[in-house]
Amino acid sequence: MNSEDMTFSQLFDKWHEEKSKSIGEVTSRLYRSYFDKYIPNDLASRAVNDFDHDEWLEAENEMLSGKAPNGAKVPKTTARQALTAYHAAFRYGREKFGLYDPAEGEQISSKDMYSVTVFNRREINTMIKAVKPYEIFHLCIMLCLFTGVEVGEICAAQWKDIDTENKLIKIRRVLVSEDGKNKTFIVIEPKNKKVIRDLPIPTWIAEQLEIMKPMHNDEDFLLAGPGGNAHPANFRARYAAFLKTAGVEKRMITALRHTFAMTCIKKNVDIKTLSEMLGHSSTSVTTRMYYGKQSKNKRDIIEKLYE
């Protein structure tokens, strides 16, 4: 194939194949879904060298306002994440194949891509007090808060993954979208072996899970639903209801993981340990997502230096 005739779809496939070698399975599928869900056939099949900068810029602005190129509605945060993937694919095409880059000069910052909204200390205490004893959804919300596990990981967790003797949760599989449309999910073993990890869990959670565990088979999922495993949308709905009952301001469920990470940083946890606990593919991912979010204001640093 003449690279000059390469279509957007062909370019994205090549970029995605290369990118998937260095990222986790969940992230890889997420990138794939951004293309499949929001790019129409006429745009996907167009030669990259036939793209027009102004036309692409108009499509970007429309996407950031909530409407994808194929007419689908798209949340603002998702739009920014999708555009970041498109930009990376175009940049790959420019550097690897000498293709035209219609997004050159346009920037989607990491600040836009990653939302690091966190719960404060008062809200965390309020949530802990709101946990009903032996309520598995509440306990799994707390596991996300105290270990930083992702939604796809907690939804794929089975009772055999709970080691009550050593107070650990063993992350061995993840739940991912099978069709890229978040309707059908399957449980897989992650390609990124760093996702496989054993995480300590608080004693008060372990004690409740220890009493509950004999009531279930090892292969049962912690959040068993009609299909055996929990649907992420159901877990998110339970999470939203939990916050409402607790009287805590609603935030995206990723705030649980972000709160864990940012709290570890405040506790001076070294970057290698935190990266391992989060299951990141490398410490550079952890740095980009979290360490770069700390205040760089010199006055603020000095005033709080010895607090």
N, C-alpha and C positions, 0 to 999 in steps of 0.2 A: 504494500500500500504506500502510495506517495504521501509523505507527511504533509505536504501542502494542501491536500484534499481531506485531511483528518477532520472528522466531525466533532462537535462538542461531546456527543455521547462516547465516541471512541477515545477521545482525550480523557474524559472523566474516568472511563474504565481503566485506562493505563495508569493514571494518577492514583486511583483508588487501589489498584493492585499493588503498586509500589508503596503507598502509604500504609496499607494494611500489614506490612511486614514489621512495622515499628509501633503499632498501636494495638489496643485491646479489641477483642471481638465485639463488645458492645459499641465502642466508638466507631469501629469499622462499619457496622451495620447502620449506625446512625448517619454517617456520611452518605452511605448508599441511599438511605431513605430520603435525604435532602434532595437528591437528584430525581429519584423516581416519583416523589410526591409533588414536586413543584415545577419541574421543567417540562413544557409541552413538547410533543413530538416534532413539531416544525422547527423548534429551537434546538432540540437535541440532535436532529439530523442535519443541521446546517453546518457547513464547513467553518471552522474557527476563523480562518482567514477572511471570511465574508462578514464577520461581525462588525458592527459599527459602534464606536465608543459612545456616542450620544444616545444611540438606541439602547445600549446596555445600561448606561447610567440612568436612563429613564425607567428601565425595568427594575433597577436597584432601588430607586426612590419609591417606586410603587410598592415594591416588596416590603420596604421598611415602614410603609404606611399601612400594611396589613393585607396586601393582595399579591399573591405569587404570580409569576408569568403565565401560568396555566389557568389563572382565575380563582384558584383556591384561596381560602382565608389562611393567613399564617400569623401566629403570634410574633410580636416584635422581637423578642429574644431569639426565637427560632429562626426568624428571618436573618438576623445578624450572624448566627452560627452557620446557616446555610450559605450565606454570601461569603463567609470566610472560607468555606470549603470550595466554592466556585472560584474564588480568587486564587487559591492555592493551586487548583487544577490549571487555570490559565497561566500562572507563573511557571508551573512545571512544563507546560507546552512551549512557552517562550524559551526557557533555558535548555530544555532537552531536544526540542524539534525545530526551534526557530520560528514558532508560530506567532501570529499576531495576538497580543494580549489586550482585549478591550477594557479590562479593569485596571490596567497599569496606571498608577498614580492615585487610585482609590484605596482608602484604608479602612479596614474594620478592625479596631483596636482590640487587644485582649481584654480591656476593661469592658467593652461592649460584649465580647464573646462569653466571658465568664461572670456570672452573678455571684458575688460573695456576700450575700445578705446573711447575717447571723443573728442568733438569739442572744439577748443579754443575760447576765447572771440572774436577775430577778425572774425573767421569763423561764429560764431553765429550772429554777427552784419550783416555780408554779407548775410546770409540766410534770416534774417528778412527783409532786404532791397529788396531781390529778390522776396518776396511774391507778387503775383498779386492780386489786390483787388477782393474779392468775388470769387476767384478760390478755390473751396472746397478742392481739393487735397492739395494745398499749405497750406490752413488753418488747415487741419488735420495733416499735417507734423508738423506744429507749435504746435498743441495740444499735440502731442507726446513729443515735445521738452520742452514745458512749464508745462506739467502735469505728464510726465513719463508713460502715458498709453502705453500698449503693442499693437502690430500690430493686434492681434486677437481681442482686445477690441475696437479699433477704427474702425475696419472693421465691427464689429457687432453693432456699435452705430447707433441709430435712431434719427430722429429729435425731437421726444418727450423727448429724453435724454438731450437736450440742454435747460437749464433754463436760458434764457437771462435776466430775471428780477434779479436773484441772481448771475448771471455770473458763472454758474456751468455746468459741464458735469457730468451726472450721469452714472456710469458704472454699468450695470445691466445684461449684457450677454457677452459671448465671442464666437468667431468663431474658431472652431477646425476642424481638419482633421477627416473625417468620416471613411476613409479607411486606414489611417496610411501612405498614399503615397502622401499626399499633392495635390491630384487631386480633390477630392470631399470634400466640407466643409459644416458644419452645424452650426447653431447658437444654443447655449445651455445656460442654467442658470448655473453658476459655483457652484460646490459643496462646495468649500471653500468660506464661507460667507464673509471672509475678502476682497475678490475680489470686492464685492459690496460696492461701495463707491461714495461719491460726491466730485468732485475736482474743486477748483476755477480755472477759466480761465481768462487770461488777458483781460482787458477792450477792447483793440483795436480788439481782435478777437471776443469777445462777441458782439460788435457793428455791425460787418459785418454779423455774424450769425443771429443776430436779424432781419436784413433787408431781409436775404435770407429765413428764416424759414417760413413765410407765403406762400411762393411759393411751399411748400411741404406738404404732408400729414404727420401726426405724426408718422405713421408706416413706412414711407420711411426711408431707410438707408442713412446716410450721404454720403457714397460712393457707391451709387446704381450702380450695374452692371447688366448683363443679368439675373443672378439668383436672383436678388433682393439685395443681399449684395455684397460687394466688395471681389474679390479674392485677397488674400494677395500678390500673385505674381504680380498682376496689380498695387497694391499700391507700392510695392517695385520698380517696373519699373518706376512709376511716381516720386518716391523719387530719384532714380538714375538720371533721366532726370533733376529734379529740381536742384540737386547738380551740374550737368554738366553745366547747364545754369548759375547758380550762380557763377561758377568758384571755387567751393569748392571741395577739395579732396574727392573722394568717400570713404565711410565707410559703414560697415554693418548698416542696419536700426536700430539695437539695440543700436547704438551709441547715438541715440536721447534720449532713456531712461537712458542710462548710464550717459550722459551729465547732465541730470536733477538731477539724484541722487548725482553725485559727486559735482555738484554746490551747492546743498542743504547742503552737508557736509561742504563745504568751508564757507557757510553762517551760520554755527553752528546750523543747524536744528537738534534737538535731534533725537535719533535713533527711538524712539517709533512713533513720528510724521511721519518721513520719511517712516518707515515700513508700516504705515497705508496708506499713500498716494500711495505707490507702490503696495499695495494690497498683500503684502507678508503674508504667513501663520504665521510667527513668526518673532520677532526681530533678532533671531539667523541667519535667512536667509539673512537679510539685512547686518548683521555684516560680515558674511562670504563673501558676494559678493562685498561689498563696503568699509566698514571700514578697512578691512584688506589690502586694496590696497593702502593706504596712505604710504608715505615714512616713513621708520623706521630708516633712517640714522641719527644718532645723530647730526652730523655736520649740516646736512640740516635742521633739526628741530631748532637748535639754531640760525642759520643764518636767518631763516624766521619767528622766533618766534613772532616778533611784527610788521610784515609787514601788 
